[in-house]
Amino acid sequence: MFERNKVDNAPETSAVPVEISLVDGTIVKGKLLVPVVKTVAETLNGSAVFIEVEPYGGDRSFLAKAQLAAVKPVGVPKAPALSARLRDNDEFDPFAVLKIARGAARDEIREAYVALAKAYHPDRYANVELPREVSDYLAAMARRVNAAHAALEVPEKRRALQQEPIFTSPGR
């Protein structure tokens, strides 16, 4: 059976590093806990009266929105940094993209491809509102992972075609 008091379908949260200034002048540095399906702005502007915060070195607590003076995200990468990361690798190395060693077995290549394809697949982020730069980055990485797998799969297919057939039918 199931327990009625246990919450199995509670929404997952992501922790956003923030610096919160309160009305009384106190500054709280920590993580704002935001449901995965919402943005920080939606959480702060929503109908809830409290927000969940985990101060650095402290326990999770709830702050009343009425006591907030300002909320400043910290440590968020700028948009150019994401696109620059894609341009850093002028040379396309499929082994580096799939994060495997050169000469890896076909099974290792397949496992690495499946893991990265799941991580960057567009359907994984379909219900999450992301900044345009982040969604562009994820789409570009998905294309790179697919291209890397295709580049490593072609030589394998050639080797399979060059092998002699195991069975041949007699001529008629």
C-alpha positions as CSV (number, residue, x, y, z in Angstrom):
1,M,0.0,0.0,0.0
2,F,1.0,3.6,0.2
3,E,1.3,6.1,3.1
4,R,-1.1,9.0,2.9
5,N,1.3,11.2,4.8
6,K,4.2,10.6,2.4
7,V,4.5,13.0,-0.5
8,D,5.9,11.2,-3.5
9,N,4.9,13.6,-6.1
10,A,6.3,16.8,-4.5
11,P,7.8,19.1,-7.2
12,E,11.6,18.9,-7.4
13,T,13.4,22.2,-6.5
14,S,16.6,23.7,-7.9
15,A,18.8,25.9,-5.7
16,V,19.6,29.4,-7.1
17,P,22.5,31.2,-5.4
18,V,21.2,34.6,-4.2
19,E,21.9,37.6,-2.0
20,I,18.7,38.7,-0.2
21,S,18.4,42.2,1.3
22,L,15.7,42.4,3.9
23,V,13.7,45.5,4.9
24,D,15.6,45.8,8.2
25,G,19.0,46.0,6.3
26,T,20.0,42.4,7.0
27,I,21.7,40.6,4.1
28,V,21.2,36.8,3.7
29,K,23.5,34.9,1.4
30,G,22.3,31.5,0.4
31,K,20.2,29.5,-2.0
32,L,16.7,30.3,-3.0
33,L,14.8,27.0,-3.6
34,V,12.7,27.3,-6.7
35,P,10.4,24.5,-8.1
36,V,11.9,23.1,-11.3
37,V,8.8,24.1,-13.3
38,K,9.1,27.8,-12.3
39,T,11.5,30.6,-12.8
40,V,12.9,32.8,-10.0
41,A,10.6,35.6,-11.1
42,E,7.5,33.4,-11.0
43,T,8.5,32.2,-7.5
44,L,9.0,35.7,-6.2
45,N,5.9,37.2,-7.9
46,G,3.7,34.2,-7.2
47,S,0.8,34.1,-4.8
48,A,2.7,32.3,-2.0
49,V,3.4,34.5,1.1
50,F,6.7,32.8,1.9
51,I,9.8,31.7,0.0
52,E,12.1,28.9,0.9
53,V,15.7,29.8,1.5
54,E,18.8,27.8,2.6
55,P,21.4,30.2,4.0
56,Y,25.0,29.2,3.6
57,G,26.0,27.4,6.8
58,G,22.4,27.3,8.0
59,D,19.2,25.3,7.9
60,R,16.4,25.7,5.4
61,S,13.9,28.3,6.5
62,F,11.0,30.3,5.1
63,L,11.1,34.1,4.6
64,A,8.1,36.3,4.3
65,K,8.0,38.1,1.0
66,A,6.9,41.2,2.8
67,Q,10.3,41.4,4.5
68,L,12.3,41.3,1.2
69,A,13.8,44.5,-0.1
70,A,15.9,43.0,-2.9
71,V,16.9,39.6,-4.3
72,K,20.1,39.5,-6.4
73,P,21.2,36.3,-8.2
74,V,24.9,35.7,-7.8
75,G,27.3,33.5,-9.8
76,V,25.1,33.2,-12.8
77,P,27.2,32.8,-16.0
78,K,26.7,35.5,-18.6
79,A,25.1,34.6,-21.9
80,P,28.4,35.2,-24.0
81,A,30.2,32.6,-21.8
82,L,27.8,29.9,-22.9
83,S,28.1,30.6,-26.6
84,A,31.9,31.1,-26.3
85,R,32.2,27.6,-24.9
86,L,30.8,26.2,-28.1
87,R,33.3,28.2,-30.2
88,D,36.3,27.2,-28.1
89,N,36.6,23.9,-29.8
90,D,37.4,24.9,-33.4
91,E,38.6,21.4,-34.0
92,F,35.8,18.8,-33.7
93,D,37.0,15.9,-31.7
94,P,34.2,13.3,-31.3
95,F,36.1,11.5,-28.5
96,A,36.3,14.8,-26.5
97,V,32.6,15.6,-27.1
98,L,31.5,12.1,-25.9
99,K,34.1,12.2,-23.1
100,I,35.6,8.8,-23.9
101,A,39.2,7.6,-24.6
102,R,40.5,7.1,-28.1
103,G,40.0,3.5,-29.3
104,A,37.0,3.0,-27.0
105,A,34.9,-0.1,-27.7
106,R,31.7,0.2,-29.5
107,D,29.7,-0.4,-26.4
108,E,31.5,2.4,-24.5
109,I,30.8,4.8,-27.4
110,R,27.1,3.8,-27.3
111,E,26.8,4.2,-23.5
112,A,28.5,7.6,-23.6
113,Y,26.3,8.7,-26.5
114,V,23.1,7.6,-24.8
115,A,24.0,9.3,-21.5
116,L,24.8,12.6,-23.2
117,A,21.9,12.4,-25.6
118,K,19.5,12.0,-22.6
119,A,21.2,15.0,-20.8
120,Y,20.9,17.4,-23.7
121,H,17.7,16.1,-25.4
122,P,15.3,19.0,-26.1
123,D,12.3,17.1,-24.7
124,R,14.0,17.0,-21.3
125,Y,13.7,20.8,-21.0
126,A,10.4,21.2,-22.9
127,N,8.4,22.2,-19.8
128,V,11.0,24.4,-18.3
129,E,11.2,28.1,-19.1
130,L,14.8,28.8,-20.0
131,P,16.6,31.9,-21.2
132,R,17.1,31.8,-25.0
133,E,20.9,31.6,-24.6
134,V,20.6,28.4,-22.5
135,S,18.1,26.7,-24.8
136,D,20.4,27.6,-27.8
137,Y,23.4,26.1,-25.9
138,L,21.5,22.9,-25.1
139,A,20.3,22.6,-28.7
140,A,23.9,23.1,-30.0
141,M,25.3,20.6,-27.6
142,A,22.6,18.0,-28.6
143,R,23.7,18.6,-32.3
144,R,27.4,18.1,-31.3
145,V,26.7,14.9,-29.4
146,N,24.7,13.5,-32.4
147,A,27.5,14.5,-34.8
148,A,30.2,13.0,-32.6
149,H,28.3,9.7,-32.4
150,A,27.7,9.7,-36.2
151,A,31.4,10.4,-36.8
152,L,32.5,7.4,-34.7
153,E,29.7,5.1,-36.0
154,V,30.6,5.5,-39.7
155,P,34.0,3.6,-39.4
156,E,32.2,0.9,-37.4
157,K,29.7,0.5,-40.2
158,R,32.4,0.3,-42.8
159,R,34.2,-2.4,-40.9
160,A,31.0,-4.4,-40.7
161,L,30.5,-4.1,-44.4
162,Q,34.0,-5.1,-45.2
163,Q,33.7,-8.4,-43.3
164,E,33.1,-11.4,-45.3
165,P,29.6,-12.8,-45.1
166,I,29.1,-15.7,-42.8
167,F,26.8,-17.5,-45.1
168,T,26.4,-17.4,-48.9
169,S,23.7,-19.1,-50.9
170,P,24.8,-21.4,-53.7
171,G,24.5,-20.1,-57.2
172,R,21.5,-21.0,-59.2
